[in-house]
């Protein structure tokens, strides 16, 4: 059952919702593959196909031929290399951010508190906040890399520590929808992202449509 009441916050997924780093992460993954002596090379499409999972699960899905210590090492090193490669990009004009995000996040923050919940690794959300210059507009965030927990649990934690009763979760994948439903909160599907969803309370074609909500 969905929680009732007036919308009291916006909580965002990150990848596919606020920005797209798949090309840069592909570069980072290929650096690590080279260091480990693995012949496989990946593309942005390969990264996009597994985005939405926790970082370890994403690496596991992208490299089903690997297991054990080598898989863990690849996961650990790509988690670090992603952040390094993304931070190398020009912070004055971050190319990763989707249209409308830079301009409209401040306007949204003027109306409601903003948070982020992602399945990413440690340091990744901080990279987004620093590179985009939007850090001052988000009151809280949580991720799999910090807690080792799934998105539904991390969403619940952010709601609890910020006293939120009726937030809107904005995301692009079925996993995002499932996390929202597990917590009884409304879900808005960002159709510019990476995935299709079974259902949504709101369907967004552009980021600025959030203002009308």
TORZA-245130 format. One record per atom (N, C-alpha, C): x, y, z. Coordinates in steps of 0.02 Angstrom, whole numbers, padded with zeros to 5 digits, always signed. Each point is the difference from the previous one (the first is absolute). Layout:
<nodes>
XYZ;...
</nodes>
This chain:
<nodes>
+00042-00059+00000;-00042+00059+00000;+00044+00062+00000;-00017+00049-00042;+00038+00061-00003;-00014+00045+00060;+00052+00033+00024;-00008+00048+00054;-00039+00060-00026;-00045+00025+00040;-00038+00058-00018;+00035+00064+00022;-00033+00056-00010;+00026+00063+00024;+00033+00041-00054;+00017+00061+00017;+00031+00047-00046;+00072-00022-00013;+00022+00005-00062;+00068-00015-00018;+00049+00040+00043;+00044-00034+00037;+00045+00036+00045;+00073-00002-00019;+00018-00034-00055;+00070+00000-00023;+00003-00034-00068;+00054+00013-00036;+00017-00037-00060;+00063-00040+00013;-00002-00064-00013;+00058-00043+00007;+00017-00028-00069;+00062+00010-00021;+00021-00019-00067;+00046-00060+00000;-00010-00044-00048;+00052-00045-00023;+00053+00043-00034;+00059-00027-00013;+00053+00040-00031;+00012-00018-00073;+00027-00060-00013;+00016-00019-00069;-00063-00009-00041;-00003+00033-00057;-00058-00005-00044;-00056+00048+00019;+00008+00033+00057;-00050+00047+00024;+00027+00071+00002;+00058+00009+00032;+00032+00065+00004;+00059+00007-00047;+00035-00055-00013;+00056+00005-00047;+00013-00068-00033;+00044+00002-00051;+00019-00060-00039;+00076-00002-00004;+00030-00046+00036;+00073-00007+00000;+00023-00064-00035;-00044-00031-00039;+00016-00066-00027;+00062+00000-00044;+00010+00053-00040;+00059+00002-00044;+00064+00006+00041;-00002+00042+00052;+00059+00008+00043;+00014-00062+00040;-00053-00033+00025;+00009-00062+00038;+00027-00055-00045;-00020-00002-00063;+00027-00049-00047;+00075+00010-00007;+00021+00063-00006;+00071+00016-00003;+00036-00024+00063;-00031+00012+00058;+00030-00020+00063;+00005-00076+00005;-00053-00035-00019;+00001-00073+00004;+00054-00028-00046;+00008+00030-00059;+00050-00025-00047;+00071+00012+00027;+00011+00054+00037;+00065+00011+00031;+00015-00057+00048;-00049-00019+00041;+00010-00053+00049;+00010-00067-00035;-00039-00013-00051;+00008-00063-00037;+00070-00005-00028;+00026+00055-00025;+00068+00000-00026;+00051-00015+00054;-00008+00031+00059;+00046-00012+00056;-00001-00072+00023;-00060-00031-00004;-00007-00069+00023;+00018-00051-00054;+00017+00025-00059;+00019-00045-00054;-00057-00037-00031;-00061+00027+00004;-00058-00031-00029;-00014+00029-00069;-00011-00043-00049;-00007+00022-00070;-00066+00034-00014;-00050-00012+00041;-00067+00028-00011;+00001+00076+00001;-00040+00032-00044;-00009+00072+00000;-00075+00014+00000;-00020+00053+00034;-00071+00016+00007;-00015+00068-00032;-00064+00011-00015;-00024+00062-00028;-00049+00033+00048;-00019+00061-00016;-00051+00034+00040;-00064-00040+00003;-00018-00033-00055;-00061-00041-00002;+00005-00058+00048;+00059-00030+00008;+00010-00054+00047;-00012+00024+00072;+00026+00059+00015;-00010+00027+00068;-00073+00017+00011;-00031+00030-00050;-00070+00020+00006;-00045-00061+00012;+00018-00056-00029;-00041-00061+00006;-00003-00027+00071;+00048+00017+00041;+00001-00026+00069;-00009+00055+00052;-00010+00062-00023;-00010+00055+00047;-00066-00009+00038;+00001+00019+00063;-00058-00009+00043;+00012-00053+00053;+00047-00045-00013;+00020-00050+00049;+00052+00030+00046;+00013-00033+00057;+00057+00021+00040;+00063-00008-00042;+00054+00035+00018;+00060-00002-00041;+00025-00072-00008;+00003-00037+00054;+00024-00070-00006;-00046-00041-00045;-00065+00007+00008;-00047-00037-00042;+00005+00020-00073;+00014+00065-00012;+00009+00023-00068;+00061-00032-00033;+00054-00002+00037;+00061-00031-00027;-00011-00075-00010;-00034-00031+00047;-00016-00072-00005;-00042-00014-00062;-00049+00043-00014;-00044-00009-00059;+00038+00014-00064;+00045+00049+00001;+00037+00018-00061;+00054-00050-00017;+00025-00036+00051;+00055-00047-00010;-00019-00069+00030;-00050-00033-00029;-00023-00064+00028;+00052-00055-00003;+00051+00010-00041;+00053-00051-00007;+00049+00002+00058;-00003+00052+00041;+00047+00007+00056;-00032-00019+00066;+00040-00019+00047;-00026-00018+00066;+00056+00007+00051;-00018-00008+00063;+00049-00003+00054;+00041+00063+00008;+00063-00009+00015;+00045+00055+00016;+00008+00050-00057;+00003-00025-00062;+00008+00044-00058;-00061+00044-00009;-00060-00027+00008;-00061+00039-00005;-00001+00054+00054;+00017-00018+00061;+00001+00048+00055;+00051+00055-00012;+00057-00018-00026;+00052+00050-00014;-00023+00048-00055;-00033-00028-00051;-00025+00042-00054;-00053+00049+00027;-00043-00025+00044;-00051+00043+00030;+00032+00055+00042;+00047-00019+00042;+00033+00049+00044;+00037+00053-00039;+00037-00021-00051;+00042+00048-00037;-00041+00044-00046;-00053-00027-00030;-00042+00043-00043;-00039+00050+00041;-00018-00018+00062;-00036+00047+00043;+00043+00062+00012;+00064-00011+00011;+00047+00056+00010;+00012+00037-00065;+00013-00038-00054;+00018+00030-00064;-00057+00041-00030;-00062-00021+00012;-00058+00040-00023;+00005+00070+00028;+00011+00005+00065;+00003+00066+00033;+00058+00041-00026;+00057-00033-00012;+00058+00035-00026;-00015+00029-00070;-00028-00043-00043;-00012+00022-00069;-00053+00055-00003;-00051-00006+00041;-00053+00052+00000;+00028+00065+00026;+00041-00002+00051;+00029+00061+00029;+00047+00035-00049;+00026-00036-00048;+00045+00030-00050;-00037+00045-00049;-00066-00008-00004;-00039+00040-00047;-00004+00073+00023;-00015+00045-00045;+00001+00072+00014;-00059+00019+00045;+00015+00021+00061;-00053+00016+00047;-00036+00065-00018;+00028+00040-00044;-00032+00063-00019;-00061-00012-00045;-00001-00055-00035;-00056-00015-00045;-00009-00076-00001;-00025-00029+00054;-00004-00074+00005;-00043-00029-00056;+00029-00039-00044;-00038-00026-00057;-00046-00057+00018;+00006-00026+00060;-00039-00058+00020;-00073+00017+00016;-00013+00061+00021;-00065+00017+00030;-00053+00008-00053;-00060-00028+00013;-00054+00003-00049;-00027+00071-00006;-00029+00017-00058;-00028+00066-00011;-00051+00019+00054;+00006+00061+00024;-00048+00026+00049;+00021-00009+00072;+00046-00047+00014;+00017-00015+00069;+00036+00059+00033;+00051+00027-00033;+00037+00055+00030;-00044+00061+00012;-00044+00014-00047;-00041+00060+00004;-00057-00007+00050;-00028-00060+00006;-00063-00008+00036;+00007-00028+00071;+00054-00033+00015;+00008-00026+00068;-00006+00056+00052;+00032+00059-00010;-00009+00053+00050;-00073+00021+00008;-00038+00002-00055;-00071+00018+00004;-00040-00053+00038;+00017-00063-00010;-00034-00054+00036;+00018+00003+00074;+00062+00014+00015;+00021+00003+00071;-00035+00057+00036;-00017+00053-00036;-00036+00055+00032;-00070-00020+00021;-00025-00055-00028;-00068-00023+00016;-00001-00059+00048;+00047-00046-00007;+00001-00061+00040;+00072-00022+00014;+00013-00036+00055;+00066-00030+00010;+00015-00051-00055;+00064-00005-00019;+00022-00047-00052;+00051-00049+00030;-00006-00064-00019;+00047-00052+00022;+00017-00044-00060;+00051-00041+00009;+00021-00049-00051;+00008-00068+00032;-00026-00052-00033;+00011-00069+00021;+00022-00039-00062;+00057-00032+00004;+00029-00034-00058;+00032-00066+00021;+00008-00044-00049;+00035-00064+00011;+00074+00006-00015;+00026+00060-00002;+00070+00011-00021;+00049-00015+00056;+00064+00006-00016;+00054-00010+00047;+00013+00064+00041;+00041-00007+00052;+00019+00058+00041;+00035+00053-00043;-00015+00062+00015;+00033+00055-00034;-00033+00022-00064;-00044-00040-00028;-00029+00014-00065;-00051+00057+00004;-00043-00001+00050;-00049+00055+00008;+00038+00064+00015;+00051-00004+00042;+00040+00059+00015;+00031+00030-00063;+00020-00043-00047;+00026+00023-00064;-00053+00040-00038;-00060-00027-00001;-00055+00035-00034;-00012+00068+00032;-00004+00002+00066;-00016+00062+00034;+00054+00053-00011;+00063-00022-00001;+00055+00047-00010;+00005+00023-00072;-00003-00046-00048;+00008+00017-00070;-00058+00042-00026;-00059-00014+00024;-00059+00036-00023;-00008+00068+00034;+00033+00008+00057;-00009+00061+00039;-00066+00002+00038;-00034-00057+00005;-00066-00002+00031;+00001-00026+00071;+00059-00009+00028;+00004-00030+00067;-00040+00035+00053;-00004+00066-00004;-00036+00038+00050;-00075-00006-00004;-00026-00033-00052;-00072-00005-00009;-00029-00067+00023;+00043-00047+00019;-00024-00066+00023;+00014-00007+00074;-00052-00017+00038;+00006-00003+00073;+00027-00067+00025;-00004-00053-00041;+00022-00065+00023;+00009-00046-00060;+00039-00052+00009;+00007-00052-00052;+00022-00065+00033;-00012-00055-00036;+00023-00065+00023;+00012-00045-00060;+00044-00050+00009;+00016-00045-00055;+00021-00069+00026;+00000-00047-00045;+00021-00069+00014;+00072-00001+00025;+00043+00042-00030;+00070-00001+00020;+00012+00019+00073;-00045+00041+00027;+00006+00020+00070;-00027-00053+00048;-00054-00032-00019;-00037-00042+00046;+00003-00075-00016;+00012-00017-00064;-00005-00070-00021;-00071-00024-00005;-00048+00046+00004;-00071-00018+00000;-00033+00019-00066;-00058-00031-00013;-00034+00012-00064;-00034+00069-00001;-00025+00019-00058;-00027+00067-00010;-00062+00012+00043;-00043-00050+00007;-00060+00008+00041;+00018+00016+00072;+00050-00035+00027;+00022+00011+00068;+00031+00069+00008;+00042+00019-00047;+00032+00066+00004;-00051+00056-00009;-00050-00010-00041;-00054+00049-00007;-00037+00008+00066;-00013-00056+00033;-00034+00001+00065;+00042+00038+00052;+00065-00010-00002;+00044+00034+00047;+00000+00075-00010;+00003+00022-00063;-00001+00072-00014;-00066+00031+00022;-00055-00036-00013;-00065+00025+00022;-00002+00007+00076;+00025-00051+00035;-00004+00000+00073;+00041+00056+00031;+00062+00008-00022;+00042+00049+00033;-00016+00073-00019;-00041+00008-00052;-00022+00067-00019;-00074+00012+00017;-00031-00048+00034;-00069+00008+00021;-00049+00008-00057;+00011-00037-00055;-00042+00007-00059;-00058-00050+00002;-00059+00025-00013;-00059-00043+00001;-00029-00014-00069;+00011+00046-00048;-00031-00008-00065;+00044+00029-00055;+00060-00028-00010;+00044+00025-00053;-00020-00029-00068;+00028+00029-00053;-00005-00027-00067;+00069-00026-00019;+00004-00064-00021;+00064-00028-00022;+00002+00004-00076;+00053+00031-00026;+00008+00010-00072;+00056-00045-00025;-00015-00045-00046;+00050-00047-00025;-00017-00023-00070;+00044-00043-00027;-00008-00019-00070;-00006-00075-00012;+00005-00041+00052;+00000-00072-00010;-00053-00035+00043;-00011-00063-00016;-00048-00040+00038;+00024-00008+00072;+00065-00002+00010;+00025-00003+00068;-00018+00061+00041;+00000+00058-00032;-00020+00061+00034;-00074-00003+00019;-00041-00023-00048;-00072-00006+00014;-00012-00048+00057;+00036-00056+00000;-00010-00050+00053;+00020+00027+00068;+00054+00040+00002;+00022+00030+00063;-00052+00048+00026;-00030+00040-00045;-00052+00046+00020;-00061-00038+00028;-00021-00051-00036;-00058-00039+00021;+00012-00035+00067;+00061-00024+00010;+00016-00035+00063;-00008+00047+00060;+00006+00065-00013;-00008+00049+00053;-00066+00038-00003;-00043-00020-00045;-00066+00031-00005;+00001+00072-00023;+00051+00019-00040;+00004+00069-00022;-00013+00005-00076;-00020+00059-00021;-00015+00011-00070;+00064-00002-00042;-00008-00021-00063;+00057-00008-00045;-00011+00038-00065;+00050+00037-00021;-00001+00035-00064;+00053-00030-00045;-00020-00022-00060;+00047-00033-00046;+00033+00052-00045;+00066+00005+00004;+00040+00043-00043;+00013-00037-00065;-00040+00014-00051;+00003-00040-00061;+00063+00013-00042;+00038+00052+00017;+00063+00013-00036;+00056-00046+00023;-00014-00042+00050;+00052-00042+00029;+00010-00066-00035;+00018-00052+00037;+00024-00063-00028;-00052-00056-00003;-00057+00007+00034;-00043-00058+00006;-00073+00013-00011;-00037-00054-00008;-00073+00002-00002;-00026-00023+00068;-00060+00021+00017;-00030-00020+00064;-00070-00027-00011;-00024-00040+00047;-00066-00030-00006;-00055+00052+00006;+00009+00047+00046;-00050+00051+00012;+00033+00058+00036;-00032+00058-00001;+00026+00058+00035;-00058+00045+00018;+00008+00037+00054;-00051+00049+00019;+00004+00062-00044;+00061+00015-00025;+00010+00056-00046;+00051-00022-00052;-00009+00020-00061;+00046-00014-00054;+00029+00066-00025;+00066+00007+00004;+00033+00062-00017;+00038-00006-00066;-00015+00044-00047;+00036+00001-00063;+00059+00048+00004;-00003+00049+00045;+00053+00049+00008;+00008+00016+00075;+00060+00020+00019;+00013+00014+00070;-00043+00058+00026;-00014+00049-00043;-00038+00058+00024;-00072-00016+00017;-00025-00059-00020;-00068-00019+00017;-00009-00012+00075;+00056-00007+00036;-00005-00008+00073;-00028+00063+00033;+00011+00057-00030;-00025+00062+00029;-00075+00000+00006;-00034-00032-00048;-00073-00001+00001;-00027-00045+00055;+00041-00046+00026;-00022-00045+00052;+00001+00032+00069;
</nodes>
